[in-house]
């Protein structure tokens, strides 16, 4: 079995991180291929390998799987550990993944992913405050119900993978998710796979103007650890 996972810039691409860290954490081998964002609109270029013109995409022989959730479901049919074994934890994790995939629009828009910087954000919108409150509620529910240290129990699953990009957002923008959830974000940041993604983000020299403008509009950049 020889997968190729196609992702974009480590610094910006939150959707790419989901299947990448899932496969890394579960020890599913794959060839790592990066197709960077070269402009605000990359659809035509990405259509060469993805039917939606977006990342991520997983190549499995003559099959192309697209969308982070579609890739996750495909992997779950072929590899153990994507979902928790316990039925209650499994149902919770699947709902949490679906909620992340379809929701949290204010968080995405107001706090764009940028791994290498720290931002003093503008006054948060009501919608963002609601999203952050829901994150805290959801994460505390998973951690208290299933015992941690991961969201759905003692092992890393798709639930952790889908909220991994939010971990970087929490740190970048200093979002207050409460002490219990903060312990989970700290635990996630210490994982070897997260540290590998972060290290790759920091050495990237790619800069894409629209992504840079988005984070600049979110607040005042107080620190930039990325390579020049």
Residue pairs with C-beta under 8 A, 6 or more apart in sequence:
1 29
1 60
1 78
2 29
2 31
2 60
2 61
3 23
3 28
3 29
3 30
3 31
3 58
3 59
3 60
4 30
4 31
4 33
4 58
4 59
5 19
5 20
5 23
5 30
5 31
5 32
5 33
5 56
5 57
5 58
5 59
6 33
6 34
6 35
6 49
6 50
6 55
6 56
6 57
6 58
6 59
7 13
7 16
7 17
7 19
7 20
7 32
7 33
7 34
7 35
7 55
7 56
8 16
8 34
8 35
8 36
8 37
8 42
8 55
8 56
9 34
9 36
9 37
9 201
9 204
9 206
9 208
9 211
10 16
10 17
10 34
10 115
10 197
10 198
10 200
10 201
10 204
11 113
11 114
11 115
11 116
11 201
11 204
11 206
11 211
11 226
12 37
12 112
12 113
12 114
12 208
12 211
13 37
13 55
13 56
13 113
14 108
14 113
14 165
14 168
14 169
15 54
15 55
15 56
15 68
15 165
16 55
16 56
16 68
17 161
17 164
17 165
17 168
17 197
18 56
18 68
18 72
18 161
18 162
18 164
18 165
19 56
19 58
19 68
19 71
19 72
19 75
19 161
20 32
20 56
20 193
20 197
21 160
21 161
21 164
21 191
21 193
21 194
21 197
22 28
22 72
22 75
22 82
22 158
22 161
23 29
23 30
23 75
24 192
24 193
24 196
25 156
25 160
25 161
25 191
25 193
26 79
26 81
26 82
26 156
28 75
28 79
30 58
35 45
35 46
35 49
35 55
36 206
36 208
37 206
37 208
37 211
38 45
38 208
39 208
39 210
40 208
40 209
40 210
42 53
43 53
43 54
44 53
45 53
46 52
46 53
46 54
46 55
47 53
49 57
49 59
49 64
50 57
50 64
50 66
51 64
51 66
52 66
52 67
54 66
54 67
56 66
56 68
56 71
57 64
57 65
57 66
57 71
58 64
58 65
58 66
58 71
58 74
58 75
59 65
60 74
65 71
65 74
68 101
68 162
69 97
69 98
69 101
72 82
72 97
72 158
72 161
72 162
75 82
76 82
76 83
76 158
81 155
81 156
81 157
82 157
82 158
83 90
83 93
83 94
83 157
83 158
84 90
84 93
84 146
84 152
84 153
84 155
84 157
84 159
86 146
86 153
88 145
88 146
89 145
89 146
89 152
89 153
90 152
92 141
92 142
92 145
92 146
92 152
92 159
93 142
93 151
93 152
93 157
93 158
93 159
96 138
96 142
96 151
96 152
96 159
96 162
96 163
97 158
97 159
97 162
99 138
100 162
100 163
100 166
101 162
103 131
104 131
104 134
104 135
104 166
105 127
105 131
106 125
106 127
106 128
106 130
106 131
107 128
107 131
107 132
107 135
107 166
107 169
110 121
110 124
110 125
110 127
110 128
110 218
111 121
111 128
111 169
111 172
111 173
111 175
111 218
112 211
112 214
112 215
112 218
113 165
113 168
113 169
113 172
114 172
114 211
114 215
115 168
115 172
115 197
115 198
115 201
115 202
116 201
116 202
116 204
116 224
116 225
116 226
117 172
117 215
117 221
117 223
117 224
117 225
117 226
118 171
118 172
118 174
118 221
118 222
118 223
118 224
119 172
119 173
119 174
119 215
119 218
119 219
119 220
119 221
119 222
120 174
120 219
120 220
120 222
121 173
121 174
121 218
121 219
122 218
122 219
124 132
132 175
132 176
132 177
135 163
135 166
135 175
135 177
135 181
136 177
136 178
136 181
139 151
139 163
139 177
139 180
139 181
139 184
140 178
140 180
140 181
142 151
142 152
142 159
143 149
143 151
143 180
143 181
143 184
144 180
146 152
146 153
147 153
147 154
148 154
148 184
149 183
149 184
149 187
150 156
150 157
150 159
150 160
150 184
150 187
151 157
151 159
151 160
151 163
151 184
152 159
152 160
156 191
160 188
164 188
164 194
167 185
167 188
167 189
167 194
168 198
169 175
170 177
170 182
170 185
171 185
171 189
173 218
173 219
177 185
188 194
189 195
189 198
201 226
202 225
202 226
202 227
203 227
204 226
204 227
205 227
205 228
215 221
